[in-house]
């Protein structure tokens, strides 16, 4: 199965979405699952 290459804009949007979710009090693991990536990918 081929991987999807995300554009820089998509990556920035997802990182901002995680920041908003964490500001609302969600844990990092829950926030990254909500955007559809793994914790390892988020920290990478």
Biopython code that builds the backbone (N, CA, C, O; Angstrom):
import numpy as np
from Bio.PDB.StructureBuilder import StructureBuilder

atoms = [
    (1, "UNK", "N", (0.841, -1.177, 0.000)),
    (1, "UNK", "CA", (0.000, 0.000, 0.000)),
    (1, "UNK", "C", (0.891, 1.247, 0.000)),
    (1, "UNK", "O", (1.807, 1.372, 0.813)),
    (2, "UNK", "N", (0.611, 2.138, -0.901)),
    (2, "UNK", "CA", (1.425, 3.345, -1.032)),
    (2, "UNK", "C", (1.093, 4.350, 0.063)),
    (2, "UNK", "O", (-0.055, 4.468, 0.490)),
    (3, "UNK", "N", (2.104, 5.063, 0.503)),
    (3, "UNK", "CA", (1.908, 6.106, 1.516)),
    (3, "UNK", "C", (1.512, 7.402, 0.839)),
    (3, "UNK", "O", (1.875, 7.660, -0.309)),
    (4, "UNK", "N", (0.760, 8.214, 1.571)),
    (4, "UNK", "CA", (0.365, 9.516, 1.047)),
    (4, "UNK", "C", (1.378, 10.552, 1.498)),
    (4, "UNK", "O", (1.724, 10.621, 2.677)),
    (5, "UNK", "N", (1.845, 11.346, 0.568)),
    (5, "UNK", "CA", (2.739, 12.461, 0.909)),
    (5, "UNK", "C", (1.875, 13.662, 1.244)),
    (5, "UNK", "O", (1.095, 14.122, 0.410)),
    (6, "UNK", "N", (2.009, 14.166, 2.448)),
    (6, "UNK", "CA", (1.246, 15.336, 2.868)),
    (6, "UNK", "C", (1.987, 16.602, 2.472)),
    (6, "UNK", "O", (3.217, 16.650, 2.486)),
    (7, "UNK", "N", (1.227, 17.618, 2.120)),
    (7, "UNK", "CA", (1.850, 18.892, 1.784)),
    (7, "UNK", "C", (2.220, 19.609, 3.079)),
    (7, "UNK", "O", (1.744, 19.248, 4.156)),
    (8, "UNK", "N", (3.055, 20.606, 2.970)),
    (8, "UNK", "CA", (3.472, 21.374, 4.140)),
    (8, "UNK", "C", (2.269, 22.029, 4.809)),
    (8, "UNK", "O", (2.207, 22.110, 6.036)),
    (9, "UNK", "N", (1.321, 22.494, 4.012)),
    (9, "UNK", "CA", (0.128, 23.137, 4.566)),
    (9, "UNK", "C", (-0.704, 22.158, 5.379)),
    (9, "UNK", "O", (-1.235, 22.521, 6.429)),
    (10, "UNK", "N", (-0.825, 20.918, 4.906)),
    (10, "UNK", "CA", (-1.584, 19.898, 5.629)),
    (10, "UNK", "C", (-0.918, 19.571, 6.959)),
    (10, "UNK", "O", (-1.595, 19.408, 7.974)),
    (11, "UNK", "N", (0.402, 19.477, 6.952)),
    (11, "UNK", "CA", (1.141, 19.157, 8.171)),
    (11, "UNK", "C", (0.976, 20.264, 9.197)),
    (11, "UNK", "O", (0.726, 19.991, 10.371)),
    (12, "UNK", "N", (1.115, 21.510, 8.766)),
    (12, "UNK", "CA", (0.971, 22.647, 9.676)),
    (12, "UNK", "C", (-0.445, 22.697, 10.241)),
    (12, "UNK", "O", (-0.624, 22.979, 11.425)),
    (13, "UNK", "N", (-1.446, 22.428, 9.418)),
    (13, "UNK", "CA", (-2.839, 22.444, 9.878)),
    (13, "UNK", "C", (-3.066, 21.374, 10.936)),
    (13, "UNK", "O", (-3.747, 21.623, 11.931)),
    (14, "UNK", "N", (-2.504, 20.187, 10.733)),
    (14, "UNK", "CA", (-2.668, 19.112, 11.716)),
    (14, "UNK", "C", (-1.956, 19.446, 13.027)),
    (14, "UNK", "O", (-2.487, 19.175, 14.105)),
    (15, "UNK", "N", (-0.760, 20.031, 12.943)),
    (15, "UNK", "CA", (-0.038, 20.405, 14.156)),
    (15, "UNK", "C", (-0.793, 21.476, 14.936)),
    (15, "UNK", "O", (-0.836, 21.437, 16.166)),
    (16, "UNK", "N", (-1.385, 22.426, 14.228)),
    (16, "UNK", "CA", (-2.183, 23.462, 14.899)),
    (16, "UNK", "C", (-3.422, 22.865, 15.547)),
    (16, "UNK", "O", (-3.819, 23.273, 16.638)),
    (17, "UNK", "N", (-4.033, 21.892, 14.867)),
    (17, "UNK", "CA", (-5.218, 21.240, 15.419)),
    (17, "UNK", "C", (-4.873, 20.505, 16.714)),
    (17, "UNK", "O", (-5.648, 20.538, 17.670)),
    (18, "UNK", "N", (-3.715, 19.842, 16.751)),
    (18, "UNK", "CA", (-3.271, 19.170, 17.972)),
    (18, "UNK", "C", (-3.035, 20.189, 19.079)),
    (18, "UNK", "O", (-3.394, 19.947, 20.231)),
    (19, "UNK", "N", (-2.435, 21.323, 18.739)),
    (19, "UNK", "CA", (-2.182, 22.367, 19.733)),
    (19, "UNK", "C", (-3.489, 22.875, 20.334)),
    (19, "UNK", "O", (-3.572, 23.111, 21.540)),
    (20, "UNK", "N", (-4.510, 23.042, 19.493)),
    (20, "UNK", "CA", (-5.817, 23.497, 19.981)),
    (20, "UNK", "C", (-6.433, 22.455, 20.901)),
    (20, "UNK", "O", (-6.960, 22.793, 21.961)),
    (21, "UNK", "N", (-6.370, 21.190, 20.500)),
    (21, "UNK", "CA", (-6.945, 20.119, 21.321)),
    (21, "UNK", "C", (-6.238, 20.011, 22.668)),
    (21, "UNK", "O", (-6.881, 19.791, 23.695)),
    (22, "UNK", "N", (-4.912, 20.165, 22.665)),
    (22, "UNK", "CA", (-4.171, 20.095, 23.923)),
    (22, "UNK", "C", (-4.487, 21.301, 24.798)),
    (22, "UNK", "O", (-4.514, 21.175, 26.023)),
    (23, "UNK", "N", (-4.724, 22.459, 24.205)),
    (23, "UNK", "CA", (-5.094, 23.648, 24.970)),
    (23, "UNK", "C", (-6.459, 23.474, 25.621)),
    (23, "UNK", "O", (-6.750, 24.098, 26.641)),
    (24, "UNK", "N", (-7.288, 22.632, 25.032)),
    (24, "UNK", "CA", (-8.605, 22.352, 25.586)),
    (24, "UNK", "C", (-8.547, 21.312, 26.693)),
    (24, "UNK", "O", (-9.569, 20.983, 27.295)),
    (25, "UNK", "N", (-7.348, 20.790, 26.962)),
    (25, "UNK", "CA", (-7.184, 19.864, 28.070)),
    (25, "UNK", "C", (-7.062, 18.400, 27.695)),
    (25, "UNK", "O", (-7.025, 17.544, 28.578)),
    (26, "UNK", "N", (-6.998, 18.092, 26.411)),
    (26, "UNK", "CA", (-6.855, 16.698, 26.003)),
    (26, "UNK", "C", (-5.394, 16.261, 26.112)),
    (26, "UNK", "O", (-4.482, 17.078, 25.981)),
    (27, "UNK", "N", (-5.188, 14.994, 26.347)),
    (27, "UNK", "CA", (-3.848, 14.430, 26.402)),
    (27, "UNK", "C", (-3.273, 14.367, 24.989)),
    (27, "UNK", "O", (-4.019, 14.366, 24.009)),
    (28, "UNK", "N", (-1.945, 14.314, 24.888)),
    (28, "UNK", "CA", (-1.279, 14.270, 23.585)),
    (28, "UNK", "C", (-1.741, 13.048, 22.797)),
    (28, "UNK", "O", (-2.039, 13.159, 21.608)),
    (29, "UNK", "N", (-1.805, 11.896, 23.437)),
    (29, "UNK", "CA", (-2.199, 10.666, 22.751)),
    (29, "UNK", "C", (-3.596, 10.776, 22.161)),
    (29, "UNK", "O", (-3.831, 10.330, 21.038)),
    (30, "UNK", "N", (-4.521, 11.360, 22.901)),
    (30, "UNK", "CA", (-5.889, 11.522, 22.406)),
    (30, "UNK", "C", (-5.946, 12.533, 21.266)),
    (30, "UNK", "O", (-6.674, 12.338, 20.292)),
    (31, "UNK", "N", (-5.182, 13.606, 21.389)),
    (31, "UNK", "CA", (-5.191, 14.653, 20.368)),
    (31, "UNK", "C", (-4.643, 14.149, 19.044)),
    (31, "UNK", "O", (-5.214, 14.435, 17.991)),
    (32, "UNK", "N", (-3.544, 13.402, 19.078)),
    (32, "UNK", "CA", (-2.975, 12.921, 17.814)),
    (32, "UNK", "C", (-3.850, 11.841, 17.193)),
    (32, "UNK", "O", (-3.922, 11.736, 15.969)),
    (33, "UNK", "N", (-4.518, 11.035, 18.020)),
    (33, "UNK", "CA", (-5.451, 10.056, 17.468)),
    (33, "UNK", "C", (-6.620, 10.743, 16.781)),
    (33, "UNK", "O", (-7.148, 10.238, 15.790)),
    (34, "UNK", "N", (-7.026, 11.896, 17.305)),
    (34, "UNK", "CA", (-8.154, 12.631, 16.727)),
    (34, "UNK", "C", (-7.833, 13.150, 15.324)),
    (34, "UNK", "O", (-8.737, 13.298, 14.502)),
    (35, "UNK", "N", (-6.560, 13.428, 15.042)),
    (35, "UNK", "CA", (-6.199, 13.904, 13.708)),
    (35, "UNK", "C", (-5.762, 12.769, 12.790)),
    (35, "UNK", "O", (-5.495, 12.994, 11.609)),
    (36, "UNK", "N", (-5.688, 11.560, 13.319)),
    (36, "UNK", "CA", (-5.420, 10.402, 12.475)),
    (36, "UNK", "C", (-3.965, 10.051, 12.269)),
    (36, "UNK", "O", (-3.621, 9.456, 11.248)),
    (37, "UNK", "N", (-3.093, 10.399, 13.208)),
    (37, "UNK", "CA", (-1.686, 9.998, 13.123)),
    (37, "UNK", "C", (-1.289, 9.310, 14.422)),
    (37, "UNK", "O", (-2.012, 9.362, 15.417)),
    (38, "UNK", "N", (-0.135, 8.671, 14.396)),
    (38, "UNK", "CA", (0.346, 8.024, 15.616)),
    (38, "UNK", "C", (1.175, 9.012, 16.425)),
    (38, "UNK", "O", (1.602, 10.052, 15.923)),
    (39, "UNK", "N", (1.392, 8.663, 17.682)),
    (39, "UNK", "CA", (2.203, 9.517, 18.546)),
    (39, "UNK", "C", (3.629, 9.636, 18.028)),
    (39, "UNK", "O", (4.227, 10.710, 18.101)),
    (40, "UNK", "N", (4.177, 8.549, 17.508)),
    (40, "UNK", "CA", (5.535, 8.548, 16.982)),
    (40, "UNK", "C", (5.642, 9.525, 15.811)),
    (40, "UNK", "O", (6.602, 10.290, 15.717)),
    (41, "UNK", "N", (4.648, 9.492, 14.918)),
    (41, "UNK", "CA", (4.646, 10.394, 13.774)),
    (41, "UNK", "C", (4.561, 11.839, 14.239)),
    (41, "UNK", "O", (5.225, 12.710, 13.677)),
    (42, "UNK", "N", (3.760, 12.103, 15.248)),
    (42, "UNK", "CA", (3.614, 13.457, 15.769)),
    (42, "UNK", "C", (4.949, 13.977, 16.281)),
    (42, "UNK", "O", (5.330, 15.108, 15.978)),
    (43, "UNK", "N", (5.660, 13.171, 17.050)),
    (43, "UNK", "CA", (6.925, 13.628, 17.608)),
    (43, "UNK", "C", (8.040, 13.684, 16.579)),
    (43, "UNK", "O", (9.006, 14.427, 16.750)),
    (44, "UNK", "N", (7.914, 12.902, 15.508)),
    (44, "UNK", "CA", (8.917, 12.923, 14.454)),
    (44, "UNK", "C", (8.810, 14.224, 13.696)),
    (44, "UNK", "O", (9.570, 14.454, 12.755)),
]
sb = StructureBuilder()
sb.init_structure("model")
sb.init_model(0)
sb.init_chain("A")
sb.init_seg("    ")
for serial, (resi, resn, name, xyz) in enumerate(atoms, 1):
    if name == "N":
        sb.init_residue(resn, " ", resi, " ")
    sb.init_atom(name, np.array(xyz, "f"), 0.0, 1.0, " ", f" {name:<3s}", serial, name[0])
structure = sb.get_structure()
